[in-house]
């Protein structure tokens, strides 16, 4: 995984140097030669965010060696995807006076005042796995979420021959990236008149909820031929498909590259998955925070790319994620 991340890192640097609009850093500059601490605040405790943290730690280790200082990652995951709980975590993180905070907001509007207060203290804040709201002035590290979902929906449509009943499961509805994916799923499938779209449940970024919601949908719709979801809870949907005895019958194109999702792709229960590459999001978030802490201008958008994973490349991805 280290070699893969390093090669992607070089590609990102080229893109950022020549293609991206720049955001003006407003943070108080960190002294050169001193140890640095960057905080990662995800939506909640989840295996996907653990992968983000792996990428963040890898980048911190690389910076530590290059700068000859200690660069530390303070990973603070709220137990639940709840805006009040996440705001408390943000406030606690800011109280430690870190050199920067990377946030995946549950609800940006609900955290806006806290974010602005943290910035007023001279602590850089960026978003990851989330688009930056217009006018926020925040850097966004991630990918084109609508494009990611459209890719998944187009692939599913082809797999089912552009006809039949498809369920679309929502993630955490107020999360900007989940909302963008959900709408893009609907918009893409709407192009095909012989595809009937039904509600696939709401998992609230929880694998157990995804499994129970999908089980109910499958039981109520024996003629279902396809499933889409909007977050990294695909293993829950896959488990429900297997329990219903519908593996291979219900085509499922999921999101992201967690090892449990990849194993379901390997077995065929998940037909394919469209990944945001969370390790790269963590790596690039730390790099952007370091640059902001040093008083540098940073890009408005850092696109970490989309990976489409199916039976043709699944072994490569399993090997990369396990290393």
C-alpha positions, 0 to 999 in steps of 0.5 A: 500500500505504501508504494501505491500511496506514494505514486498517487501522492506524486500524481496529486502534487502535479495536479495540485501544482497546475490545475487547482484554484488556491485557497489563502491560508489564514492560520497562524504559522507553526514555527519551523523545526518544532514537532507537529500534531494534526487531528483527524475527526471522522463522522463516527467509529467505522472501519472506513475511517480506520483506513483514512487514519492509516493513510494519515499515519503513513503521511505523518511518518514520511513527513517526520523523516523528511522534516526531522521532527515528530509529526503525530496524528491524533485520531478522534472518532465520535462513537455515533454520527451525531452533530452535537457529539462531533462538535464536542470532539472538535472543541476538545481537539481544539483545546489541545492546540493542534497544528490543524484539524481534518474533519468529515462533517456529519452536518456542516451547517450544524458545525459551522460556528464551531469550525469558525471559532477554531479557525479564529484561534489560528488552527487550520481546518480542512474537510475530507470525504466531503465537498466544501460548501460554497462560500466556506473557504475550506479546502476539500480532500476527496473525490467527485462524489456524484461522479462516483455514484453515477459510475456505480449506477451505470455499471449496475444498470448494465449488469441488470440489462437496464430493466428491473427493480433496484433499491437505493440505500441512503447513508447518513442523509445530512452528510453532504457526500452521502446526499450527493451520491444518493441523488446521483444514483437516482438521477442516473437510474432515471435515464432508464425507463425500464428500471424501477427505483425503490427506497433501499433504507437508511443505514446512518453509516452503520453496518448493522443498520444496513443489514437490517434495513436491506433484509426488510427490503429484500423480504418485501421485494422478492423481485428485486434485481439490484442494490446500490448504497451510498457509504461504506456499509456495503458489507451489511447489505451483502450479509442480508443478500446472502441471508436471503439466499439472493447472492448472485441474483441481486446484483449489488454495486457498493461503495469503497474498499474496506477488506470485508467489502473486497472479500464480498466482491471476491465471493461474488455477493458484491458484484463490484465496488466504487472506491474513494480510496480512504487511505489517500484521503488521510494522506492528502489531508495531513499534507494539506494541514502541514502546508497550511500550518506552514503558512502556505496557500493550499488548493481548494480541492484535492481530488484523490480519485475513484477506483472501480473494483470488480472480479478483474482486479479484486486480487490486486486490491485485496493485496494492497489493503492487507499490506 
